[in-house]
């Protein structure tokens, strides 16, 4: 069997973003909803749900509050991650080896594609990535199959 393609998740697979995402989610929940949450536990139990889905849950279904939580989270997150974001050790080498062997490399993420592309670019991993499927590219998010199927068709 010949391996033609490898798809990676973005957050906490290529780039260690969990601690930052938890810190920012905790701050956004405090700022928007005036609640304290254990964001690490909440995120660990998210099982692939995207930010919009988690925000609806945190806001008890209030769509206006959920939308505001998403906006505040993204503003805080993208301001905070402008420096210090580094790939996991060995990831760049792995991606280089895959590409040298003619294996196509893609990323499937629940993050907005523009945010993922920016992070991949700033860490130098973008040169290895042939395709990226982000949250806005699909109707059904991970763990549904749609994002993976879209990436395989690219």
WOMO-V71807 format. One record per residue. N is the residue number from 1. PHI is phi in degrees with one decimal (none if undefined). OMEGA is omega in degrees with one decimal (* if undefined). BURIAL is I if it has 9 or more other C-alpha atoms within 8 Angstrom, else O. Layout:
# WOMO-V71807
{{N & PHI & OMEGA & BURIAL} {N & PHI & OMEGA & BURIAL}}
This chain:
# WOMO-V71807
{{1 & none & 178.8 & O} {2 & -98.3 & 177.7 & O} {3 & -85.2 & -178.1 & O} {4 & -103.0 & -170.7 & O} {5 & -149.7 & 172.2 & O} {6 & -128.5 & 176.5 & I} {7 & -109.4 & 179.2 & I} {8 & -116.5 & 164.7 & I} {9 & -76.5 & -178.3 & I} {10 & -93.9 & -175.2 & I} {11 & -67.7 & 175.2 & I} {12 & 65.2 & 169.1 & I} {13 & -121.0 & 175.2 & I} {14 & -90.9 & -176.0 & I} {15 & -126.7 & -179.7 & I} {16 & -80.1 & -176.2 & I} {17 & -111.4 & -171.7 & I} {18 & -57.3 & -176.7 & I} {19 & -60.6 & 178.7 & O} {20 & -66.4 & 179.1 & I} {21 & -61.3 & 179.1 & I} {22 & -65.5 & 179.3 & I} {23 & -60.8 & -177.9 & I} {24 & -69.1 & 178.6 & I} {25 & -63.1 & 177.6 & I} {26 & -60.7 & 179.9 & I} {27 & -66.0 & -179.6 & I} {28 & -64.7 & 178.5 & I} {29 & -63.1 & 177.6 & I} {30 & -66.6 & -176.9 & I} {31 & -66.3 & -172.9 & O} {32 & -92.1 & -172.7 & I} {33 & -103.8 & -177.4 & I} {34 & 56.7 & 176.9 & O} {35 & -128.9 & 173.0 & O} {36 & -99.4 & 177.5 & O} {37 & -126.2 & 170.0 & O} {38 & -86.0 & -171.9 & O} {39 & -65.4 & 178.4 & I} {40 & -64.3 & 178.4 & I} {41 & -65.8 & -179.7 & O} {42 & -61.3 & -179.9 & I} {43 & -66.4 & -179.9 & I} {44 & -62.2 & -179.6 & O} {45 & -92.1 & -174.3 & O} {46 & -70.9 & 175.9 & O} {47 & 48.7 & 173.7 & O} {48 & 85.1 & 177.5 & O} {49 & -65.3 & -179.2 & I} {50 & -85.2 & -175.7 & I} {51 & -59.8 & -179.6 & I} {52 & -62.7 & 179.9 & I} {53 & -64.6 & 178.9 & O} {54 & -64.8 & -178.6 & I} {55 & -68.3 & 176.2 & I} {56 & -62.4 & 178.5 & I} {57 & -62.9 & -178.2 & O} {58 & -64.5 & -178.0 & I} {59 & -93.4 & 179.3 & I} {60 & 55.2 & 175.2 & O} {61 & 85.6 & 178.8 & O} {62 & -77.4 & -172.6 & O} {63 & -65.3 & 178.9 & O} {64 & -68.0 & 177.7 & O} {65 & -66.4 & 178.9 & I} {66 & -62.3 & 179.0 & I} {67 & -63.0 & 178.5 & I} {68 & -67.1 & 178.0 & I} {69 & -60.9 & 178.1 & I} {70 & -61.0 & -178.8 & I} {71 & -61.8 & -179.1 & O} {72 & -65.3 & 178.5 & I} {73 & -56.7 & -177.0 & I} {74 & -62.7 & 178.4 & O} {75 & -62.1 & 179.1 & O} {76 & -65.4 & -176.4 & I} {77 & -63.2 & -175.2 & I} {78 & -71.8 & 172.4 & I} {79 & -74.2 & -175.8 & O} {80 & -76.6 & -173.4 & O} {81 & -96.8 & -178.9 & I} {82 & -69.0 & -179.8 & O} {83 & -137.9 & 173.8 & O} {84 & 85.6 & 179.2 & O} {85 & -80.5 & -178.9 & I} {86 & -129.2 & 175.9 & O} {87 & -62.8 & 171.8 & I} {88 & -58.4 & 177.4 & I} {89 & -56.0 & 176.8 & O} {90 & 89.1 & -177.0 & O} {91 & -64.8 & -179.3 & I} {92 & -60.9 & 178.8 & I} {93 & -64.6 & 178.4 & O} {94 & -58.5 & -179.1 & O} {95 & -63.1 & 176.9 & I} {96 & -60.5 & -179.9 & I} {97 & -64.1 & 178.8 & O} {98 & -60.1 & -177.8 & I} {99 & -64.6 & 178.4 & I} {100 & -62.2 & 178.9 & O} {101 & -86.9 & 178.2 & O} {102 & 80.2 & -179.9 & O} {103 & -90.0 & 179.0 & I} {104 & -71.9 & -177.4 & I} {105 & -123.1 & 177.9 & I} {106 & -133.5 & 177.9 & I} {107 & -126.0 & 174.8 & I} {108 & -123.2 & -173.5 & I} {109 & -137.5 & 172.5 & I} {110 & -87.7 & 177.1 & I} {111 & -82.3 & 173.3 & I} {112 & -58.4 & -178.2 & I} {113 & -57.0 & -178.4 & I} {114 & -62.4 & 178.2 & O} {115 & -67.2 & 178.7 & I} {116 & -64.7 & 179.0 & I} {117 & -60.6 & 179.7 & I} {118 & -61.7 & -179.9 & O} {119 & -66.3 & 177.8 & I} {120 & -64.0 & 178.9 & I} {121 & -66.4 & -178.0 & I} {122 & -66.4 & 179.2 & O} {123 & -100.3 & 177.8 & I} {124 & 79.7 & -179.7 & O} {125 & -81.7 & -175.7 & I} {126 & -58.4 & -178.3 & I} {127 & -66.1 & -178.9 & O} {128 & -96.8 & -170.8 & I} {129 & -98.5 & -179.8 & I} {130 & -86.0 & -177.3 & O} {131 & -143.7 & 175.4 & I} {132 & -136.3 & 172.6 & I} {133 & -108.4 & -180.0 & I} {134 & -110.6 & -175.4 & I} {135 & -56.6 & -175.3 & I} {136 & -79.0 & -177.6 & O} {137 & -87.1 & -175.2 & O} {138 & -137.1 & 175.3 & I} {139 & -89.5 & -179.1 & O} {140 & -107.0 & -175.2 & O} {141 & -90.0 & 175.4 & I} {142 & -52.1 & 15.2 & I} {143 & -88.3 & 174.7 & O} {144 & -61.1 & -175.5 & O} {145 & -79.0 & -172.8 & I} {146 & -51.9 & -179.6 & I} {147 & -62.6 & 178.8 & I} {148 & -67.6 & 179.1 & I} {149 & -62.7 & 177.7 & O} {150 & -61.6 & -179.4 & I} {151 & -65.4 & -179.5 & I} {152 & -65.8 & 179.8 & O} {153 & -79.2 & -176.3 & O} {154 & -72.7 & * & O}}
